[in-house]
Structure formats: structure tokens, C-alpha cells
């Protein structure tokens, strides 16, 4: 398991980049709109970002989900209540997502 935390002190936000096992897939949880460092971490660890998820959103926070989706993410998981204006997997409480093996 490879886990890296990116902390944005100005927003009080922590982003998690997680690569599991020997898979070349990774998940990014709660990213900001500045996704360059996340994409770089993926390349350095040899992983493609396959899953992007937001655990919660705020009115003063711009998610990086759409930007990552445009670059490399195969799908975005977000609350079913979010009613996002781009393709995403709607999630409800207790939902389980798979990432590689």
C-alpha cells in the first residue's frame, strides 16, 4: 500500500492519494482543483488514477474531480444527492467501491 497525504493549509483540506498492493491503479480522495501534484504522484509511483471520490463538499471549495476525470480518472464517485453536471457514479451511505485486486 502506498498512501500519500497532501495538505492544503489555506483551505484546511487533506487530500489522500492511495495505491493498493501491486496494482497500477490509484484512488484520490477529496482533491482540490489543483491536481498537478496528484498526477505527478501517480506517474512517480507508476499508478494511473482510476477512482476519484469526494467525501464531502463545501460552498467555498472547488473539487478537482472534474479536472482529474478529464485527464486520467476512469470514474468519479460522489454523493447521489450531489446532482453533478458530469458523469459520475452516484453513491449512498454504505456503498462499496472496488479498486484493482
Buried (B, 14 or more C-beta within 10 A) or exposed (E): EBEBEBEBEEBEBEBBBBBBEEBEBBBBBBBBEBBEBBBEBBEEBEBBBBBBBBEEBEEEBBBBBBBBBEBBBEEBBBBEEBEBEEEBBEBEEEEEEEBBE
